[in-house]
Amino acid sequence: MEFNDNLPIYLQIINYLKRKITSGEISGGDKLPSVRELSSKLKVNPNTVQRAYQELERENLVFTKRGMGTFATEDGYVIMKLKKDIAKEVISNFIAEIKGLDFDDDEIIEIILNEIKKED
């Protein structure tokens, strides 16, 4: 994982884990790496990983079983809401960027439709 200097590392770890959860790479109920394992893998301070895990737990995306570790939520509603929130953020960023290029709404829709057709 490459870190961006413009965003706190714990937030980048949160986003990294959110993507893994929403993509299904980490399934509901899966055990996450221990704080030490993940901090060693990412070469960051364990306190940074712990902070990320605490924030994810606060958002109900993970839960901790005392003495057993941290696990991904099994709540499909929470995962679907996260997916939609991420999608909205991606779309908002895209719209801001493309409007900055001076495209109007109809042109944006045409570009999107053309790109979707290329994917099929």
N, C-alpha and C positions, 0 to 999 in steps of 0.2 A: 504494500500500500504506500503510495506517494502522498505526503502531506503537503497541504497548501498553507503557506505562511500567513494568509489573510483570514484564516478561520481557526479558532481554538481547536487543538487536537482532539479533545474529548468530544466536541461536536462532530468532527470528521469521523470518529469511531462510531458514534451514534448513527450517523447517516450510512456508514458502511454496513453496520449490523441491520439497520432497517431495510436496506436493499436486499440483503441476504434473506431476511425473513419474508419480504413481499415477493421475492422471486421463487421462493420455495426451496432455496438452497439450504436454509435452516427451516425445518418443518416444525409445526406446532408440537410442543413437548420435547423437542430436541434439547440436549444439554449443550450449553455454550461452553467454550473453553474457559478454564479457570482464569481469574484475574492475572495470576502469574504467567500462565501459558500464553495468553493473548498479549500481555505486556512484553514478554520475551520475543514473541513472533513479530510484533510491530516495532520493537525497540523503543518503547516509551515507558515512562514511570508507571508502576502499578497503581498509584493513586489516580492517574489519569483514566485508566481503564475502569477502576472502581467507580469513579465519578460518572462515567458513561453508563455503566450498568445500573447505577442508582437512578439516573435520569430515565433510562428505559423502563425500569421497574415502576417509577412514578407515572409513566405513560401507559402502564399496564401491558407493555409489549413483552416483558419477561417477568419471571417470578423466581424467588429464591427458596430453596428447600434447605433449611439449616443442616449443615454437615454434608450436604449432597451436591450443592452447586446451584448454578443459575440456569433456568430453562426458558425456552421460547414459549410464548403464550399459545394456548390451544384454541383461543376464542376467535373463531372465523370472522365475527363482526369487527373486532378490533383490527385484525389484519386487513380486511377489506377497506375499512375506514382509512387506514394508513396508506394503502395503495391509492385510494382516491385522492387523499391529501397530497401525496407525492405527485400524482398526475396533474393536479391543479397547479402545483408549484412549477412543474415543468412547462405547462401550457402558458402560465402567466409570464414566465421568463422568456419563452419563445415569442409571445405576442409583443412584449416590450421591445425585444431585440428587432423583430421584423418591422414593427411600426417605426422604429428608429431609422430604418432604411427607407422610410417614406412610402410604404405600401398601404393601400386602402384595404378595407375589410374584404371586398370582393376579390381583390388580387391575392390576399392571404388565403382565402378559401380555395381559390383555383390552384395555388401552389400546393396546398395540403392535399387536395384531391388528386393532383398529378403524382405526387409522391406516394400516396396510398396505392394508386394504380400500378406504379412501378414495383411495389412490394408483392403484388399478386402475381 
